[in-house]
Amino acid sequence: MSAPLRVSILSNYTLDPLKDFLARELEGAGLAGEIRIGPFGAYAQEILNPESAHHRFEPDVTILALAPGPLFGRLLERFWELPAEARRGEVARVVEEIAALLEAQAARGRGVVLVHNFVIPSNPVLGLHDARDPFGERALIAAANAELAAACRKQSGAYLVDVEALAGRIGKDAWTDPKLVFLARMEVARGPIEALARETMRFIRALTGRSRKALVLDLDNTLWGGIIGEDGLSGIRLGDAAPGNAYAAFQRRLLALHRRGVLLAVNSRNNPEDAIEALESHPDMALKPEHFAAMRINWRSKVENMRDIARELNLGLDALAYWDDDPTERERMRALLPEVLTIEVPRDPALYERALAAITDFDALTLTEEDRSRGRMMAEGRARTQARARFETEDDFLQSLDIRATVSAPDAVTLPRFAQLTARTNQFNLTTRRYTEADLARMTQAGMTARGLRVADRFGDEGWVGFALFDRGKDGTRARLDTFLLSCRILGRRIEHAFLAACLEELRAAGVRRVEAAFRPSAKNAICEGFLAEVGFAETGSDEAETSYAIDLSSGSPAIPPHVAFNRDA
């Protein structure tokens, strides 16, 4: 069983109900959690004191929720008296203090910090004149939010929770209950706190690898209006005029999702020739065949097609989401494949784009080069699969790929990608330990050895696809493999064997003679259960939590498979 996710809530106002709402959200996501509420108003002391209860708790997630009233008290009370420059100075002071707390948390703590921004008031004290004032109340809070966002971007492991946008969606008047503000210093009403828990879970899902990775789409009355097999290419509704403009807007939003690294796939009961012609030839079609990582266009069961798509993409069913305008198909998918997130689609296509934009299951904490290139990489993967059929043996095929691998220590550019890999890689992941950028930076600064893997072959560049983390013993002759993982799209080419062998070779050259490792089973990583034994590790023990292994490097390290050529840039 995985260790509980520890969440510490620090605030300058009463936020106790968030604990129960968040616990319910964690349970619904299948996560065990421990949640603590820090002492009222003592957020700075909790972060700055390395012996505080907050740091002893060792949170995976720290929520820093600050209301502007206590922070800008002097400014708001004397708003009429202070000139614009003095107000700007107060904003800078407050944000600098928060930035210093984020830096202190990164240096002394672990995990991520979720920083709430401020709600812009609906009724500023200057009334209509607020917009004409050089730095009115609304402009002041907006500027504070912008500077706070910049501070979070600069600090590894800090992420901004857009409370201002959330309050806007709920309604500013509903966001607070004046009676609770006066009686209990509770700046957020109970109902909005429940919404705040759901917003927090967006970050936690991404942090713990529970985001969906692919969206599977129907075609008729989904990407276009009408039925392509009956209406023909000229009869389907797609374009600038209603109702086709709703489908065009939906496709543009899907294309944006694709560019964020979310895989798109098609699952449609249709004649494949008709559907492909529409995707390739319609002048208003934003999505083309190359935007889809997998396509099942046939008359088979959509449930069976969904299983095929998961296999082709090398993803678990719980990594897929499904969009179909047919309520019968949606109910069948929910009943037979409950792991798939089947989206409740609005009846009116005018609402498609809004409904898609509201889905938070595709969230990621970072957007990397690999995310932006994922569609291209999947197309290259299909080309590899097709090329395999031309070879009689697996060895001949692998040798033909001209695989070139680079092993490198993390730097400022690659560290976010390696943290993302620890968060999102579920299948080929020996221990499924999750780390943030700040965690990895702290561990490498403390002397742990981290190595990333980049792979290219004659079909294209796969990007950074692997990560290994070793804890070196004090005497330098022993090491423990803390983390070893590879992206699922790189599997099947024995690159995982080559990567670990290259790491072990480097450790042996540095004087390490024994490396210990473990396989910690999860619901998704059965694929790597026998991997350590395949590389040459011997089992040394086993219990319910893990199986332990070790390898003696005194007489040498495992051979690197000959079809992989390595460059080393440690």
N, C-alpha and C positions, 0 to 999 in steps of 0.2 A: 504493500500500500504506500502511495506517495505521502510525503510529509504534508501536514496541513499548510495552507497558504496563510501566512501571517500578515494581518493588516493593522496598521496603527493610524488612528484618526487624531489629528492635531488641529485645534481650532481656537478662534477667539470668540466664539459664540456657542450656544448650546446646540449640539448636533447628535445627541444620544440616540434618537430614533433611527439614524442611519445604520447603526450596528445591526439591528434586527432585520431591516429591509435588505441590507447587503448579505447577511447570513442566508437569507432566503434565496437570493439570487445565486450565491455560490452553490448552495445545495441543488438548485435547479440545473446548474451547469455541471453537476457531478464532481464538485470540488469540496474537499474538506477545508474548513477555514477556522482560524482563530483571530478574533477581532478585539482590539482594545481601544478604549477612548482615553486620550490623555487628559491630564488635569485642565480644568477650564482656564483658558487664557495663557497657559504655560508653554505654548508651542516653542518659543525661542529657547527657553531653558531646557526643554526636552531634547532639542536638537543640538544645542551647543555643549551640553554636559555629557561627556563620553560615558559617564557612569549612570546616566538616567535610566528610568524604567523603560523608556522608549528604545534606547540602544540595547539594553539587556534583552528586550523582547526580540530583537533581530528581525524586524519586519521585512517581508518581501515587497510590500506596497505601503508607502506612507502617503496619507491624504493630508494635504495642507490646505485647510479651508478657512480663509480669512475674509471677514466682512469689512467693507471700507470704513464704516463708522468709527470703530476703535482705532483704525490705522490713521485716518485722516481727520481725527477729532478736532484738532486745533484749527485746521483749514476750514472744515465744514461749519464750525461754530462761528468763525470770523470771516466767512466767505465774502461778505460785503466790504470788509475793510482791507483785505489783502489784494495787492495788484497782481496782474497776470503773471509776472515773472516770479513772484513769491509763491504763487500756486504751483507753477512749474517746478520750482525748487522742492516743494513738498512732495510732489509726485516722484521726482528723482530720488529723494531720500527714502521714501517708502519702498520703492522697487529695489534700490541698492541693498536695503536691509533684508528683503526677501531673497535676493540673489546671494547674499552672504550666507543665509541659512541653507540654501540649496547646495552651495559649495561645501559647507560644513557637513551636511548630511552625506554628500558623496564621499567625503574624506573619512568619515567616522562610521557610516552605516553601510547598508547593503540594499539591493533591490531598487525599485523605481520610486519617484515622488510624483504624485498627481497634484498639481497646483491649480486651485480654483481661481478663475479670474473674477472680476467684479461686475455686479449687475448695474447697468446704467439706469439712473432714475427716470421714471416716466414724467414726473412733475418736478422739475428743478426749481430751486428757490428763486431764481431770477425770472421764472415764468417765460413769456414770449421773448424776453430780452436775452435769454440764455444763448440763443443762436447768434446774436450780434456781439456778445461779449467776447473779447480777445481770447479768453480761456475759461469759458463757462463751465458749469458743473458737469454737464453731459460730455463736453470735450475733455474735461479733466479725467473723468473715469475712463473714457475711450483711450486717452493717451496712456493712462496707467496700464490698461489692458494690453496695448501694443508693446509697451516696454517690458511688461511681464512675459509676454510671449517671446520677445527677443531674449530675455534672460533664460527662459527654459530651453531655447534653441542652443544657447551657448553651453549649457550645463548638461553633460552626459547623464542620462537616466532621469531627467526631469521632463514631464509632459504636462501641457496645459489642458485642463478640463474647461471647456467653453460654457461656463455657467450662465454667462450673459445670453448666449444663443438659446440655451435650454429654457431660461426664464422667459425669453421672447416667445418661444413656441407654446409655453404653458399659459403665458399672460402675466404681466408684471404685477397686476393687482392680486392675482391668485398666488403669486410666489411667496408673499409674506402675509402673515396674520398679525395685525397690529397688537392684538391682545396678547399673543404669545411673545411678541417682541418685548412688551413692557413687563409681563409677568415672569418670563423665563429666559429672557435674552436669546430667544430662539428666532434667528433671522430668516429661516426658511420654514414655511408651513409644512404640516405633516404630509399632505398629498404630494407636493413637489419633492420632498425628501425621498419618496419612493421612486420618483422619476430620476432623481440624482443617483440612487443606487443602481438603476439600470444603465445610466450613462457611465458610471464607474466600471460596470461589468464589461463595457466595450474595451477598455484598456486591459482588464484582467484576462478576457478571452484571448486577446492578441498576445499578451505576455506569456500565457500558459499553452499556446499552440492550439487553441480551440476555434480559431477562425476558419471559415469555409474557404476552400481554395479554387473552386470551380462552380460556374453557374451553367446549368444545362437548360436549354431553351427549346420549346416547341417553335414551329414556323407559322402555320396558318393562324390568322387572327392573333398573332403574337409579334412577329417581326413585321408583318404587314396585315392589312385588313383583307378579308376574303380567303378563298381557298384556291391555291395556285392550280390544282388539277382540274378545277371546274371553271374558274374565271380567266385563266390564262395570264400571260405576262402583262398584257395591257389592261387587264381587268382588276388586278389587285390594287388596293388602296394604299398608296405610299407616295408622299411628296409634300408640296408646300400648302396644298389646300386641304381643308377638313373633309373627312376624318383622317386622311393620310398623313397630315402633319403631326398627329399624335404618335403614330408609329415611327415617323422619322425622328421625333424628339427622343423616343424610347431607344432607338438604335444609337443615337448620339451618346446617350448616357451609358449604354452598354459598351460603346467604344472607349469611353473614358475609363470604365471599369477594367477593360482589357489592358489599357495603357498603365493601369496601376499594378498589373501583374496577376489579376484574376483570370483564370482560364475560362474560356467560353466553349461550349459544346452544343451540338444539336441532337435532339431526340424527337423525331417527327414521323408520324404515319403518313407517308406520301410516296409518290413516284420519284425516285432520286433524280431522274433526268429533269423533270419539271422544276424541282426545288433548286438544283444546282444552276439551272439556266436563270432562275430568278435572282439568285445570289450573285451570279457573275455578270448578268446583262442589264438588270433594271437600273436606269440612270439615277434614281434617287436612293439606291441601296448603299448605306454607309458601311454595313458589314459585308465583307467578302469571304469566300471560302478560306482564305489564308488566316482569317481572324479566329477560326475555330480549331481548337486542339484535337477534337474528335467529332465525327459526324456519324450518326445512325439514322439514315433516312430509308425506311423500309415499311413493311406491313406487319412486323413482329410486335410482340408485346413490348410496351414501353418500359416495363419493369425489367425484362431481360436485356433490353437495350441499355438501360441504366447500369446494370451489372457489367456489361461489356465495356461501357465507357469508363467505369471505374478501373477495370483491369487495364485498358489501354493507357490511361493516364497514370497508372501505378499509384492510385489514391484509394484510401478507404472510402466507403460509402458515406461516412460521417464527415467527409471533406467536401461533399457535393451539396449544392442547392438546386432546386428544380422550379422552373416557371412554365406553366401551361394554362391556357385560358379555359380549358375544359374541366369543370368541377368533378366530373366522374373520373377522369384520369388522375386528378389530384388526390381524390379519396383512395383510389386503388394504390397509388404510390405510397401514401401514408400508411395504409394497412399492411402492405407487403414489404416495403422498405422503410421502416420508421427511422432508420439512421439518417436517411436523406432529409434535408430541410426542404419540405415542400411548401412553397410560398403561397399564401392566399392572394390570388390575383384579383384586382378590382374588375367588376363587370364592364366598366366604362374605360376604353383604352385611353381616354384623355387623362386618366389618373395613373397610367402605367409608369410614366417617368417619375412622378412624385413617390409612388410606392417603392420603386427601385431605389431611389435616393435615400429613403428612410430605412433601408435594410442595413443593419450594422454588423452583420455576421462576416463581412469580408474585410473588416478593419485590420490594419497592420500598424505597428508602432513606427516603422521606418519604411521608406520607399527607396530601394537600392537599384543599382545598375541591372542586377539580375531580374528584379521585378519588371522593369521597363522592357527587358529583352525576352521575357518568358515566352511570348507568342512565337517569336522567331526561333527560339530554342526548341519549342515543341515541333515546329515544322521540320527543323533539322533532325529531330528524333524520328519523325516518320520516314525521312529519307534513309536514315540508318537501318531502320527496320526493313525497308524495301530492299536495300543493298544486301542484307543478310541472306536473302533467298538465293543469291548468285554464288554462294560459297558452299562447298561440301562439308567443311569442318568448321567448328567454332574457332579453333586456333587460327585458321587461315583468315577468317573474317576479322578477328581482333587485330591480327598483324596488319591487315589492309587499312585499318582505321588511322594509322599514324598518330597514335595518342601521345600528346605532349602535356606533361603535368608540371605545375610550379608549386613548390612548397615554400611558404613564407610566413614570417612572424607578423602579427597584426600591426597595423599602423592606423593613423587617424582616419584614413579613407576606408579601410577594410573592416575596422572594428565593428561598425554598425551592422555589416552583413553577417559577421560571425555571431554576434548577439542574436540577430534575427534567425540564423540557422538553429541555435540552441532553443529558441522559442517555438519554431514552427516544424522542426523535423521530428516526426513521431515514429516512423517505421525503422529506418536503419539508424538507430540511436541506442548505444549500449546501455546508457544509464538514465536517459531522459532528464538530466539535470538542466534547469532553465537558468540562464544568466543574462543580465543586462549589460549594456556597454560599460557602465560604471563598475559592475562586478568584475568583468574581464580585465578592465584596465587596472583595477586594484590587485587582482590576483597575479597578473604578469609583473606588476611593479614589485610585488612581494617575492618574486623569484620563480613562479610557476612558468613552465615552458608551454607556449601556445603556438600551434602551427595551423595555417589555413591551406587549403588545396584548391588550385585553379586548374581546369582541364580544358584542352582544345583538341580537336582532331580535324581530319580533312573535310568534315561537314560543317564545322563552325566552332565558335568559342562558347563553352558552357558556363563561363564565369566561375565565381568562387562557390564551390559545391561541397566542400568538406571542412571539418574542423576537429582538431585534437588538442587536448589539454592534459599536461603531465605535471604532477607534483613531485619535484625532485627531493630526495632525502638529504639530510644535513651533511652526511659524509660524501655525497656525490656519487655513490655506487648503486643506489636504489632509486626507483621511481615508481609512482603509482599513476595509472591511466585513469584520470578523472572523467573525461568526456571523449567520446569518439563517435562521429556521426557523418553521414553523407546524404545529400539530397537524393530523393528516390529516383529522380530522372536519370541519374548517372549509373544506377545499378545495372548489373548484367554484363559488365565489361571487366570484371575483376579489378577495378580501380581501387575498391576498398582494401583489397589485399596489398596492392602496390603502395597505397598511402601509408598504411600502418607499418609495412616493411621499411619504407623510407624513413619514417619517424624513428623506428627502433634502430636502424643503422646510424642515424645521427646521434641518438642517445649513447649508443655503444662507443662511438668515436669520442664522445665527451666523457667517457669513463664509467658510464652506468653499466652494471653487470646483472642486475635483476630488475624486472619490471612486473609489477602486480597490477591486476585488472579485475573487473567484475562485469557480469551481465545482470542487469536488474530488469526483470520482465515487467512489461506493462501490457495494456490491452491491445497495443498496436505494434510492438517491436519484435514479434516472434521470428521475423525474417532473419534477425541477426543472432539467434540463440546459439548456433554452433560455430559462429564466425571465429572466435578467439582460438578454439581448438584447431580450426583449419589453418590458421596462421602459424601455429606451433606452440601455443600456450597450453600448459597442463592444468587440469582442474585441481584446486587445493582445498575446496570446502564448499558447502552449500547450506542454505537455510531458506525460509519462506521468502525472504526479501531479495536475495541475490545468490549467484553462483560465483565463487572466487577462482581466479586463475593466476598463474605466474609463468614467466619465461626466463630462462637463464641465457644471458648473452655472452658468457665467458668465452665460448668457443666460436661465436659468430652470431649474426642476426639472420632472420628469414630472407630468402632470396626475393628480389623484386621481379615480378612477372616480366618476361622479356619484351612484351608488346607495349609497355609503357616506358617512355623516356622522360626523365626528370630533369628539371632545372631547379636549383635550390637558391633561394634568396632570403636566408635566415637573418 
